[in-house]
């Protein structure tokens, strides 16, 4: 069975409270360690604000899917083409970048979104967002969909002629 013969796959990730907890623990740990560092108090405040801003962005973009640029729907066509939709409603074509991470408990898909979007406009608006990532934990999709995605990703990686 080849990837070309595979049916199209539609994914609509939901909020991942596991990822949210992981992000809270990681950022909270970084804030706790920041208090122990021998740095001036002003630098600690600046670094702490940066950590809180990072938590806000990653939590809303990857875990809770509330940010306008959060990826809320993906279509993987039978011919291997990806179409992504953001929470703000924008749809665009993208290419899956080699090096995406696939395990039983975590999938990180990285896309190159420099292709044209569904309306035919160049994605020049998204130059700074050229590479987009989607983080999937076991609570992000139904178990059957996650399994289907993992199998198809692994097969497409091993059968890639490059």
Buried (B, 14 or more C-beta within 10 A) or exposed (E): EEBEEBEEBEBBBEBBEBBBEBBEEBBEEBBEEBEEEEEEEEEBEEBBEEBEEBBEEBBBBBBBBEBEBBBBBBBBBEEBBBBBBBBEEBEBBBBBBEEBEBEEEBBBBBBBBBBEBEEEEEBEEBEEEEEBBBBBBBBBBEEEBBEBBBEBBEBBBEEEEE
